Structures are given as structure tokens and as C-alpha cells.
Amino acid sequence: MKARRLPRGVYRRGDVLWIRLKGADGKLTRETTGQCDVKVAETILAKRRAEAAMLSHFPTRKFEQITFDDLREAWEPAHLKKTPSFRYLLPRVLEAFGGAKARDMTPAKVQEFLDRLRSNGLSASSVNHYRTIINSIFNEAIRHGRYDVNPIRAIHQFREPPGRDRFLSIEEFRLLMAKCKDPELRTVILVLCMTTLRLRELLNRRWSEVHLDGPAPYVSVPHTKTGVPKKTPLPRVAVEALQALPSYGNNDYAFPSRPTTRWRNPKKPYRWDFGHEFRQLVRSLGIENVRIHDLRHTGPSVLLMQGIPGDVVRKITGHRSRELERYQHLSPVFRAQTVDLIAHVFLVTHLLTQWLRARRRKK
């Protein structure tokens, strides 16, 4: 008896029937039915063809079952390494949207989540960080074809207050250096004020990245906030302070971690912060409204008030042009220098023009 011919799209591998068809993307796909019955295999094939046809006509249907966790897990490896601070913000995001379908994350629901954070006392800047995380997750998914729309695009950032423009005066800097007894904190204050490094960029440096020898000592920072590696020059006084640290020649890191009352077993091999020690010091000296991050504002302010061009300052400090604008109005002396320069240009040009006209008349 002649064997029955298998339907088109059904074939046999051993005792099991398989199906093949073109998917919604036009590529040939194969799938085992796990069955020996031809009619069952035909039914499965018809179902898969119908699904492919639906996706071809309605391509967004493939995103209906995608969850927020699917998008987040694909986003995490690159972004958490690039921006470690996101790791501390994610738990609140997961508490609100973990397990939810991406389609259910409408602008209204995300806005409600952000408003709730704001009403719980978080600053506008902090809430905007959460918006940035969710926005980044959806943008990454769209870029790689894992999703189709970003619901965060319809949500505006909260209005943030103007950036802080506090920086140390020369007298405050000298007072801090004179009264600080902790050699590590003293070095941090000195280096941050004179190099404009960010605190984290200094604390997580290995000694192999701190080049103290040669005519032009510098600190190499391979990973920065802006994503652009930089080499920050060190003045001689900063070199001497770094060489005087207890870790110099004795540890891989310039500022190695150590147990505290809160963290008995530090997870990081380097110091994470000096904020507590710095706050105690400035409070004891009566210096008000200054944070440890404000120290890096001191350098650009001094450079600009000494007449160094903004483009040069930006190259040295790593600030963007807009960020430098807030330093250029800090000192009445700087404003006076600026308007004097404008007046000088106009007056010199005017006097030169008058002189040229007078000379032509004489001729």
C-alpha cells in the first residue's frame, strides 16, 4: 500500500512530525510538533500560520505580552555598570511596576508614580532621576526592536530649582586646611578644590591611575559622568598631599575602604564618601551652606575670575558650556572685569576710528 503523502509544510524527523513556515519577519522557521498524528500536525501548522499572518498585518501585537521586567533585564547589564547610582533607585521602580505588562505602563500610571514620590518628600531632581531610569529602559528597548512606543515621552520633567552656585572663598579654604586633622579628608579637600575632580572620580582611583612622576603629574579617569575619559592635571601641592597618604605604596587604592559603625564589612574596596566627616568639620568651624560637592565648583570660579577663557576652563574641568554659565556671575569683581572689558573694546575701537578719520582729513 502506497504511503500517504504528508501535507505541505509538514515533514517527519524519525517518528516525530515537524512543521515549517514563514514567520511574520519573512524568515523560514521550523518547529517540532512533538506528535506522530498528521492531523494534529496540520492543526498546529494552521495555527502558527494564522499567528504569523496576524503579526504581519498587526506587527505591534507581538509586544502585547512583553513585561516591564523583560525590558529592564535587557537594559540592566550596560546601564548599571555605566551609572551605578541607578542600582539604588531601581527597587522603588520595581515595587511599582515589577511584573506589570509594558502595555499597562501608561503615561497616566507613570505620572501617578512620580507624583507619589514627590508627595512623599523627594526633591524634583530626585524624582526626575526615576523618570530618567524608566525612560532609558523604554528607549533602549525601542532602539533594539524589543518594543515599539515609549510612554514616558508624554511626561514632562519636574521643574528643578537653579543649580547650586556655592563655592569656597580663599579664607574658607585656608581655614579648612588649617583645622582639618584627618590626612585623607585634608587631601580630598585640597585635590577637589584644585583639580575640579568629582568626589567619586577621586575616591575610586587606583594608584596605577594616579601618575605622580614626571613633569606633568595627572589623574586618569577612564569612566566619567559625561562618558568621556579624562586626564586631570595635578598641581605640585596635590602631588605631595597624595604621596603623604597612608595608602601610598601600601594599597591598590588611594582611599581604601575601612569598617565603620554602619558598615562593618564594606562591599567596595575604596572609600565611598567623606560627607559625614566633611559636615562635622564645616559645622565645627561655622562655615555655612557648603557641601563636599561644592568644592569642585571652587576651581572653575577661580579660573574664570582670573580671566581664563570659558572654553579652556571647560576642557580642564569637563563641564559642559551651560554648566559654566552659573560660575560666571558669582563674583561682583568678575562682573566688573567683564563690563570693563566690553567698555575697553568699544572705547578703543571708537578712539581708533576717530584717529583714522582725523588723519584722513589732514591728508
Secondary structure, 3 states (H helix, E strand, C coil): CCCCCCCCCEEEECCEEEEEEECCCCCEEEEEEEECCHHHHHHHHHHHHHHHHHHHHCHHHHHCCCEHHHHHHHHHHHHHHHCCCHHHHHHHHHHHHCCCEHHHCCHHHHHHHHHHHHHCCCCHHHHHHHHHHHHHHHHHHHHCCCCCCCHHHHCCCCCCCCCCCCCCCHHHHHHHHHHCCCHHHHHHHHHHHHHCCCHHHHHCCEHHHEECCCCCCEEEECCCCCCCCEEEECCHHHHHHHHCCCCCCCCCECCECCCCCCCCCCCCCECCCCHHHHHHHHHHHCCCCCCHHHHHHHHHHHHHHCCCCHHHHHHHHCCCHHHHHHHCCCCHHHHHHHHHHHHHHHHHHHHHHHHHHHHHHHC
